[in-house]
Amino acid sequence: MFVANKNEGLVCILMATYNGEKYLVEQIESILNQSMTNWILLIRDDGSSDKTKKILVLYEAKDPRVYLIDDAFGNLGVTSNFSRLMEVAYSTGCQYFCFADQDDVWNKDKIKLMLEALIGIEKKQSEVTPVLLYSDLEVVDSNLKQIHPSFMKFRGLRHPESQQLEQLMTQNVITGCASFFNKALLKIVIPIPKAAIIHDWWIALFAAAYQNIFYLDMVLVKYRQHDKNQVGAVGYNAIFNPLSKDFQNKITNSRKFFFDSIKQSYLLLTHLKSIGCNRELLEKLELFSRIGNYNRLKRVLLLRSNGIGRTTFLGTLILYLWCFLL
């Protein structure tokens, strides 16, 4: 059982595992080989039935920076597993935090570069200001062969330079394993409610409420795609190809996803009210969370007039369509 040590590490890496034996060793080795060494790795397994737990125990014995959280909460699911990790991480003396998937491979300078960038941002603001930084990723197949050099371009995503919360209410552009954030942000997001769609989106929404999401235009992660990905990456062209299976899956899932984003916005609204937030943003969150109360045309007009959309023109049009058909 992990016991907080206030002298352990500057950066805390959070890894949630579940039946990940096939690629786990490569990922952990890429973390152990980081050029920046002042970190700890917290891992919580979610009840694996393969050799994942045995691999983790071996690495915990091998390196004193690796800690395996052994608790009685059982199988929690991805979001709640990360939430549990975040709660434990907050009790450490670490000041900076990042997520690690069990199946990726990190650039050896990932922590170093992201830490330097985030500290630079804090110097211009304050270390008590919630900040989230994220990088680009290389999309690779199960054997680490490149599918696309840029996840952002592959998915047709753009970093929201302004109106960050308005653009993230209905779409997440931040990939958890590419994100890096400070303790001020961690403090206000834990615990993650079960109704939140996914942990990385929930955290991004809080950072966006402070207009403090920053993009590091570097590829720092090999984002492995395989048949057991929890989320994964589907190319932008495939999503909008009516003949592709990905397009059909997108249509099937997008209606539920749209409704879930409305529920998540209402959940976020209640949390931000409790910690204090820009009144105008709170009003926009409330508007979106109650968008179904208006007639079809007014829904679209209200979204447009309040700057609520997605990071691309086509994505915003699709949002308007779903809102109209609500």
Rosetta blueprint (number, residue, H / E / L):
1 M L
2 F L
3 V L
4 A L
5 N L
6 K L
7 N L
8 E L
9 G L
10 L L
11 V E
12 C E
13 I E
14 L E
15 M E
16 A E
17 T E
18 Y L
19 N L
20 G L
21 E H
22 K H
23 Y H
24 L H
25 V H
26 E H
27 Q H
28 I H
29 E H
30 S H
31 I H
32 L H
33 N L
34 Q L
35 S L
36 M L
37 T L
38 N L
39 W E
40 I E
41 L E
42 L E
43 I E
44 R E
45 D E
46 D L
47 G L
48 S L
49 S L
50 D L
51 K L
52 T H
53 K H
54 K H
55 I H
56 L H
57 V H
58 L H
59 Y H
60 E H
61 A H
62 K H
63 D L
64 P L
65 R L
66 V E
67 Y E
68 L E
69 I L
70 D L
71 D L
72 A L
73 F L
74 G L
75 N L
76 L L
77 G L
78 V H
79 T H
80 S H
81 N H
82 F H
83 S H
84 R H
85 L H
86 M H
87 E H
88 V H
89 A H
90 Y H
91 S L
92 T L
93 G L
94 C L
95 Q L
96 Y E
97 F E
98 C E
99 F E
100 A E
101 D L
102 Q L
103 D L
104 D L
105 V E
106 W E
107 N L
108 K L
109 D L
110 K H
111 I H
112 K H
113 L H
114 M H
115 L H
116 E H
117 A H
118 L H
119 I H
120 G H
121 I H
122 E H
123 K H
124 K H
125 Q L
126 S L
127 E L
128 V L
129 T L
130 P L
131 V L
132 L E
133 L E
134 Y E
135 S E
136 D E
137 L E
138 E E
139 V E
140 V E
141 D L
142 S L
143 N L
144 L L
145 K L
146 Q E
147 I E
148 H E
149 P L
150 S L
151 F H
152 M H
153 K H
154 F H
155 R L
156 G L
157 L L
158 R L
159 H L
160 P L
161 E L
162 S L
163 Q L
164 Q H
165 L H
166 E H
167 Q H
168 L H
169 M L
170 T L
171 Q L
172 N L
173 V L
174 I L
175 T L
176 G H
177 C H
178 A H
179 S E
180 F E
181 F E
182 N E
183 K H
184 A H
185 L H
186 L H
187 K H
188 I H
189 V H
190 I L
191 P L
192 I L
193 P L
194 K L
195 A L
196 A L
197 I L
198 I L
199 H H
200 D H
201 W H
202 W H
203 I H
204 A H
205 L H
206 F H
207 A H
208 A H
209 A H
210 Y L
211 Q L
212 N L
213 I E
214 F E
215 Y E
216 L E
217 D E
218 M E
219 V E
220 L E
221 V E
222 K E
223 Y E
224 R E
225 Q L
226 H L
227 D L
228 K L
229 N L
230 Q L
231 V L
232 G L
233 A L
234 V L
235 G L
236 Y H
237 N H
238 A H
239 I H
240 F L
241 N L
242 P L
243 L L
244 S L
245 K H
246 D H
247 F H
248 Q H
249 N H
250 K H
251 I H
252 T H
253 N H
254 S H
255 R H
256 K H
257 F H
258 F H
259 F H
260 D H
261 S H
262 I H
263 K H
264 Q H
265 S H
266 Y H
267 L H
268 L H
269 L H
270 T H
271 H H
272 L H
273 K H
274 S H
275 I H
276 G L
277 C L
278 N L
279 R H
280 E H
281 L H
282 L H
283 E H
284 K H
285 L H
286 E H
287 L H
288 F H
289 S H
290 R L
291 I H
292 G H
293 N H
294 Y L
295 N L
296 R H
297 L H
298 K H
299 R H
300 V H
301 L H
302 L H
303 L H
304 R H
305 S H
306 N L
307 G L
308 I L
309 G L
310 R L
311 T L
312 T L
313 F H
314 L H
315 G H
316 T H
317 L H
318 I H
319 L H
320 Y H
321 L H
322 W H
323 C H
324 F H
325 L H
326 L L
